Amino acid sequence: MKKFITLILLFVLLTVKVNALELNISSKTAILYNLDNGTILYEKNADQKVSIASLTKIMTALVALEHIDDLNKQIVLTKEDFAGLAEANAVTAGFTVGEVVTYQDLLYGLLLPSGADAAKALARNTLGSEEKFIQKMNEKAQKLNLKTTHFSTVIGLDDENNYSTAKELSIIFQTALKNNNFKKIIQTKKYTTSDGKIKFKSTIESNANKFNIDIPYILGGKTGTTTDAGLCLATIAKANNVNYMLVTTGALYDKKAPHHIEDAKTIYDYFINNYSNKLIVDKNKPFKTIKTKYTKNEKLKLYPVKNITLYLNNNYNPNDVKYSYQGTEEITPFVKKDTTLGTLKIYYQNKLLDTQQIKLTKPLEFNLKSFLLQEKIPLLIILLTLLFIIAILIFKKSKKKRA
């Protein structure tokens, strides 16, 4: 366990983090993660307090899911679920008063079209009221140790008391992604409610298709838009076997272009095109050979115990990987299998990456000819010894016959 934790820490230290990188994006704040090792790859004002629009609904979904036992349970929508939404010009999923829906319908309506009606209905039906639900949202923020996050709405309408940062939103998003239902919903492209009356589409995919933005690697996410917050976006993506997560806020609000999605493409494309997982230690490639005695082969190849992969620039230098071995430099067939031969330390850019115990994985075969040659026993002595042994055997045999 200690070795595992150490390796993760080394990933954090060694994996690229580009703070000084200047990318041409409209978003005021941004943070990108490599989800496979938990490292931050890129930040822009990630700790700045901002209005978060409907990214609020990520926490709404998280709290709701923690209080729902049966996603297929049916509930009836009331006037209370729609109160004030028209006056606030809030986006709704399209539900109506008196409609019978399931919790699953509401969650899809919350996260795909970002329905304010779904948010209010989830709050009322899970915890009795919006007030109690918002209290749970803030309690959850405290449990996650978020210092610059506060909620005053389940919807995400502009309010000076509803705020967070890109970094703390990313923590909420990562926490929500641990819930399989949440992850499934945000990756869904289309959904039809259980009564067949309403069809939802992913707003991310809809905008990307509308403006011909090629983002096949984005698996899903959540959008958010208000006058104060601008265009906000939280997404997960996968490319070249690397899993990413990106949160951006404050992109320029413009009906002519989805700048938040354009920003996501700019950020993802840079890292997808310039970085990838590199197998820097291959357990099938020997790092050293040592001498052998009394065997047919004069040398034995030593191999690393396991593969090691790091997320690095495509132009990384393989020579930055160094091996330091301390242990046996010569071995005989008399050494047993699984005997520890020595210790291997692996460095990347002069930083210790891993320490491995190198053991003999396969016993060596004794070779008489090699033994004789290496011990420099003269052939004449060998022949005389053999003749002497044969003579003794013959003598004993003849003696038995006479007896």
matplotlib code that plots the C-alpha trace (Angstrom):
import matplotlib.pyplot as plt

x = [0.0, 2.8, 4.5, 1.2, 0.7, 4.4, 3.9, 0.7, 2.6, 5.4, 2.8, 1.7, 5.2, 6.3, 3.2, 3.0, 1.2, 1.1, 0.2, 2.2, 0.7, -1.2, -4.2, -6.5, -9.7, -12.6, -13.3, -12.2, -11.4, -10.5, -9.0, -8.1, -7.4, -5.9, -8.4, -6.2, -3.6, -5.5, -3.1, -4.0, -2.7, -3.8, -5.2, -6.4, -7.6, -8.9, -9.2, -11.1, -14.6, -17.1, -20.8, -21.5, -24.9, -26.3, -23.1, -24.9, -27.1, -24.2, -24.4, -28.2, -28.0, -25.4, -27.5, -30.7, -29.0, -27.9, -31.5, -33.2, -33.7, -35.6, -35.1, -38.3, -40.5, -43.3, -44.2, -46.7, -45.5, -47.3, -47.6, -44.8, -42.4, -42.9, -43.3, -41.3, -39.6, -41.4, -40.7, -37.0, -36.9, -35.4, -34.9, -37.3, -37.2, -40.8, -42.7, -46.2, -48.3, -50.0, -47.7, -46.6, -42.9, -40.1, -37.0, -35.0, -37.0, -36.3, -32.6, -32.3, -34.4, -32.1, -28.8, -29.5, -31.7, -30.8, -34.4, -35.2, -38.5, -36.7, -34.4, -37.2, -39.2, -36.2, -35.6, -39.2, -39.7, -36.4, -36.1, -39.5, -38.5, -35.9, -34.6, -33.8, -32.3, -30.0, -28.9, -27.9, -26.0, -24.0, -23.4, -22.1, -19.7, -18.4, -17.8, -15.8, -13.8, -14.7, -13.7, -15.0, -18.3, -21.8, -25.3, -28.5, -30.4, -30.9, -31.2, -28.2, -29.8, -27.6, -27.3, -24.3, -24.6, -24.4, -20.8, -17.7, -14.4, -13.3, -11.2, -13.9, -16.4, -14.0, -14.1, -17.9, -17.9, -15.3, -17.4, -20.6, -18.8, -18.3, -22.1, -22.7, -26.2, -24.9, -22.1, -24.5, -26.9, -24.3, -23.0, -26.5, -27.1, -30.9, -33.6, -37.3, -39.3, -41.1, -44.5, -43.1, -44.2, -40.8, -37.5, -34.3, -31.0, -27.5, -27.1, -23.3, -23.8, -26.6, -24.5, -21.5, -23.5, -25.2, -21.9, -20.0, -17.5, -15.7, -15.4, -15.7, -13.6, -16.1, -18.2, -20.6, -21.0, -23.1, -23.5, -24.5, -25.4, -26.5, -25.7, -23.4, -21.7, -21.3, -21.0, -19.9, -19.1, -18.0, -17.1, -15.3, -13.4, -11.3, -8.6, -5.6, -6.6, -6.3, -9.4, -9.7, -12.0, -12.4, -14.3, -14.5, -16.5, -17.1, -16.8, -18.1, -21.9, -22.7, -25.7, -23.8, -21.1, -20.8, -17.5, -17.5, -17.5, -14.9, -12.7, -13.1, -12.0, -9.0, -7.8, -8.5, -6.9, -3.7, -3.2, -4.5, -2.1, 1.0, 0.8, 0.0, 0.8, 4.4, 5.6, 8.9, 9.8, 9.0, 9.2, 10.0, 13.2, 16.3, 17.9, 21.2, 23.1, 25.2, 27.8, 27.0, 29.2, 28.9, 26.1, 25.9, 25.2, 27.7, 25.3, 21.9, 19.5, 17.7, 14.3, 12.2, 9.4, 6.6, 5.7, 5.7, 3.7, 3.7, 1.7, 4.3, 5.0, 5.3, 8.8, 10.0, 13.6, 13.8, 17.3, 15.8, 15.0, 17.9, 18.5, 20.6, 21.2, 22.9, 23.3, 24.7, 27.0, 27.7, 25.4, 25.7, 23.2, 23.3, 21.2, 17.6, 14.6, 13.0, 16.3, 16.7, 19.6, 19.6, 17.7, 16.7, 16.0, 14.4, 14.7, 13.0, 14.7, 16.8, 13.8, 13.3, 10.3, 10.3, 12.3, 12.1, 13.5, 15.0, 14.7, 15.8, 12.6, 14.0, 16.8, 19.9, 21.0, 24.3, 26.7, 29.6, 31.7, 31.4, 32.3, 35.4, 36.5, 35.9, 37.6, 40.5, 40.7, 43.2, 41.7, 44.5, 43.6, 40.0, 40.8, 43.1, 40.5, 37.9, 40.2, 41.1, 37.4, 36.8, 39.7, 38.4, 35.0, 36.5, 38.7, 35.7, 33.7, 36.4, 37.0, 33.3, 33.5, 36.5, 34.8]
y = [0.0, 2.4, 1.7, 2.4, 5.7, 6.7, 5.9, 8.1, 11.0, 10.6, 10.8, 14.1, 15.4, 14.1, 14.5, 17.7, 20.7, 23.7, 26.9, 29.3, 28.0, 30.7, 29.3, 31.4, 30.9, 33.2, 31.6, 33.6, 30.5, 26.9, 23.7, 20.5, 17.1, 13.9, 11.7, 8.6, 9.9, 12.9, 15.5, 19.0, 19.6, 23.2, 26.1, 29.6, 31.6, 28.3, 29.7, 32.8, 33.2, 33.2, 32.9, 29.4, 29.4, 25.9, 24.1, 24.5, 21.6, 19.2, 19.6, 19.5, 16.1, 14.8, 15.6, 14.3, 11.0, 10.6, 10.8, 8.7, 5.0, 4.2, 6.0, 4.5, 5.9, 8.0, 11.5, 14.1, 17.6, 20.5, 24.2, 24.7, 23.0, 25.8, 28.8, 31.8, 30.1, 32.1, 35.4, 34.5, 33.4, 30.1, 27.3, 24.3, 20.7, 20.9, 19.1, 20.3, 20.6, 17.4, 15.3, 11.9, 11.4, 9.3, 10.5, 9.2, 11.5, 14.5, 13.7, 13.5, 16.7, 18.4, 17.5, 17.3, 20.3, 21.9, 22.1, 24.4, 22.7, 19.4, 21.0, 22.3, 19.1, 17.0, 19.4, 19.3, 15.6, 14.4, 16.7, 18.4, 22.0, 24.0, 25.5, 22.1, 20.9, 24.0, 23.5, 19.9, 21.3, 23.6, 20.8, 18.7, 21.5, 21.6, 17.9, 18.2, 20.9, 23.6, 27.0, 29.2, 27.6, 28.5, 27.7, 29.8, 28.1, 24.6, 26.1, 28.4, 31.7, 34.7, 35.4, 36.9, 34.1, 31.3, 30.9, 28.7, 28.4, 26.3, 24.2, 23.6, 22.9, 20.3, 18.6, 18.6, 17.2, 14.5, 13.5, 13.3, 11.2, 8.5, 7.9, 5.6, 7.0, 10.6, 9.5, 7.6, 10.5, 13.1, 10.8, 10.2, 11.9, 11.4, 10.4, 10.0, 10.3, 7.3, 8.5, 9.1, 12.7, 14.5, 13.9, 15.4, 16.0, 16.7, 20.5, 20.0, 17.8, 19.9, 23.1, 21.3, 20.0, 23.3, 25.1, 22.3, 21.8, 18.5, 17.1, 13.4, 12.8, 14.6, 12.0, 14.3, 17.0, 19.9, 23.4, 26.6, 30.1, 33.3, 37.0, 37.2, 33.8, 33.9, 30.5, 27.7, 24.1, 20.9, 17.9, 14.6, 13.3, 10.4, 10.3, 8.0, 6.0, 9.1, 10.2, 14.0, 16.3, 20.0, 22.8, 26.3, 29.4, 32.9, 32.5, 35.3, 35.1, 35.2, 33.7, 33.5, 31.1, 28.6, 29.9, 27.6, 24.6, 26.2, 26.7, 23.1, 22.1, 24.4, 23.0, 19.4, 19.5, 21.0, 18.2, 15.4, 16.5, 17.1, 14.7, 11.0, 8.0, 6.9, 3.4, 4.6, 1.3, -2.0, -5.1, -7.1, -5.1, -5.9, -3.1, -5.0, -8.3, -10.1, -12.8, -16.5, -19.4, -23.1, -22.4, -22.6, -18.9, -16.6, -13.8, -13.4, -10.6, -8.8, -7.2, -4.6, -6.1, -4.1, -1.6, 2.1, 4.6, 8.4, 11.1, 13.1, 15.4, 13.5, 14.9, 13.5, 12.2, 8.4, 9.0, 10.8, 7.3, 6.0, 2.6, 2.1, -1.5, -2.8, -6.5, -9.7, -9.3, -13.0, -16.0, -19.8, -22.6, -23.3, -20.2, -21.1, -19.6, -16.5, -15.6, -11.8, -10.8, -7.1, -3.8, -1.7, 2.0, 3.7, 7.5, 9.9, 13.3, 12.5, 11.9, 8.5, 6.9, 3.3, 0.8, -2.8, -6.1, -8.1, -11.9, -14.9, -15.9, -19.1, -21.4, -21.8, -25.1, -26.6, -27.2, -29.7, -28.5, -24.9, -26.0, -27.8, -25.0, -22.2, -24.1, -24.9, -28.6, -30.2, -32.8, -35.3, -35.3, -35.8, -38.8, -40.3, -39.9, -41.5, -44.4, -44.9, -45.1, -47.5, -49.7, -49.8, -50.9, -53.6, -54.8, -55.1, -56.9, -59.5, -60.0, -60.9, -63.4, -65.2, -65.3]
z = [0.0, 0.9, -2.5, -4.3, -2.5, -3.2, -6.9, -7.0, -5.4, -7.9, -10.7, -9.2, -9.1, -12.5, -14.6, -16.7, -15.2, -17.5, -15.6, -17.7, -20.9, -22.7, -24.6, -26.6, -24.6, -23.7, -20.3, -17.3, -15.3, -16.2, -14.7, -16.5, -14.9, -15.9, -14.1, -14.4, -11.9, -10.4, -11.6, -12.7, -16.2, -16.8, -14.7, -15.4, -12.3, -10.9, -7.4, -8.4, -6.8, -9.6, -10.4, -11.6, -13.3, -13.9, -12.9, -9.6, -10.7, -10.4, -6.7, -7.0, -8.7, -6.2, -3.2, -4.8, -5.7, -2.1, -1.0, -3.6, -2.9, -6.1, -9.3, -10.8, -8.0, -9.4, -8.1, -9.1, -10.1, -8.4, -8.9, -6.3, -8.6, -11.2, -8.9, -10.0, -13.0, -15.7, -13.9, -13.6, -17.3, -16.2, -18.6, -18.0, -19.1, -20.3, -17.4, -16.6, -13.4, -12.5, -14.6, -13.1, -13.5, -12.0, -10.2, -13.2, -15.5, -13.3, -13.1, -16.9, -17.2, -14.7, -16.4, -20.1, -20.8, -17.4, -16.3, -13.4, -13.0, -12.5, -9.9, -7.8, -8.0, -6.9, -4.0, -2.8, -3.1, -1.6, 1.3, 1.6, 0.5, -1.4, 1.8, 3.4, 0.2, -0.2, 3.4, 2.5, -0.5, 1.7, 4.2, 1.4, 0.4, 3.9, 4.0, 0.8, 2.5, 0.0, 1.3, -1.5, -2.4, -1.2, -2.6, -2.3, -5.1, -6.5, -10.0, -10.4, -11.1, -10.6, -6.8, -4.9, -2.4, -5.0, -6.0, -6.3, -8.1, -11.0, -8.7, -6.2, -8.9, -10.2, -6.8, -6.8, -10.3, -9.5, -6.5, -8.5, -11.2, -8.5, -8.7, -11.6, -12.2, -12.5, -14.8, -17.0, -17.3, -18.3, -21.0, -22.5, -25.8, -25.9, -23.4, -23.5, -20.3, -18.9, -20.1, -23.6, -23.6, -23.5, -25.3, -24.0, -25.9, -24.6, -24.9, -25.4, -28.4, -29.8, -29.7, -31.1, -34.0, -34.6, -34.9, -36.5, -33.6, -33.8, -30.2, -30.5, -27.4, -25.1, -23.4, -21.7, -19.1, -17.9, -19.3, -17.5, -18.7, -17.0, -17.6, -14.6, -15.0, -18.7, -20.4, -18.1, -18.8, -17.0, -19.2, -19.2, -22.2, -23.3, -26.0, -26.5, -23.5, -21.2, -19.2, -18.8, -16.8, -17.6, -15.8, -17.3, -16.3, -17.5, -21.3, -23.4, -23.7, -27.4, -29.1, -32.3, -30.9, -28.0, -26.7, -23.7, -26.1, -28.3, -25.3, -24.3, -27.8, -27.6, -24.3, -25.0, -28.5, -27.1, -24.6, -26.8, -29.6, -27.5, -24.6, -24.1, -21.9, -22.4, -21.4, -19.9, -18.2, -20.1, -18.0, -21.2, -21.8, -19.7, -17.8, -17.2, -17.7, -15.1, -15.5, -15.0, -13.9, -14.9, -17.4, -21.2, -21.5, -20.1, -19.2, -17.5, -18.4, -15.6, -16.1, -14.3, -12.1, -13.8, -16.5, -15.6, -17.6, -17.3, -19.0, -20.8, -23.7, -27.0, -27.4, -24.0, -23.9, -23.2, -21.9, -18.9, -17.6, -15.5, -13.7, -10.6, -9.7, -6.5, -6.0, -7.4, -10.4, -11.0, -10.5, -10.5, -11.1, -7.3, -6.6, -6.0, -7.8, -6.2, -4.5, -4.3, -6.5, -5.7, -5.7, -8.7, -8.4, -11.4, -11.9, -14.3, -14.7, -11.6, -9.4, -7.8, -9.5, -8.1, -6.1, -7.0, -5.6, -8.4, -8.0, -9.9, -11.7, -13.4, -12.1, -14.2, -15.7, -14.7, -17.6, -17.0, -19.9, -18.7, -15.2, -16.4, -18.6, -16.1, -13.3, -15.8, -15.0, -17.5, -19.9, -19.1, -15.4, -16.3, -18.5, -16.0, -13.3, -15.4, -16.3, -12.6, -11.8, -14.6, -13.5, -9.9, -11.1, -13.3, -10.5, -8.1, -10.7, -11.4, -7.6, -7.2, -10.0, -8.4, -5.1]

ax = plt.figure().add_subplot(projection="3d")
ax.plot(x, y, z, "-o")
ax.set_aspect("equal")
plt.show()
